[in-house]
């Protein structure tokens, strides 16, 4: 069998990795081996944190709803329970947005939930 040299393929792969790590500190953006380690680590963080972002946003929405609910004389858990009883199907993202942007509407939602 004849010898196959992988220069072209290897160079393309190395250039792709170095392009992805552009802006990294130290030798992580210039030496292939360090850059490859940094790239794999950053891709793992990106994959993980796409899921973590969903958790963090839900925690933020709950904190905002709780703060607005307490201003209206109700705790978060009681409000969510009352909303379920009143068949008001607003998710936490929308509730948090209403609580931040329009306090009067949120107060009317809380009042409707309390009456039901």
Secondary structure as UniProt FT lines:
FT   HELIX           7..20
FT   TURN            21..23
FT   HELIX           26..29
FT   HELIX           32..71
FT   TURN            72..73
FT   HELIX           76..85
FT   TURN            86..87
FT   HELIX           92..101
FT   HELIX           103..115
//
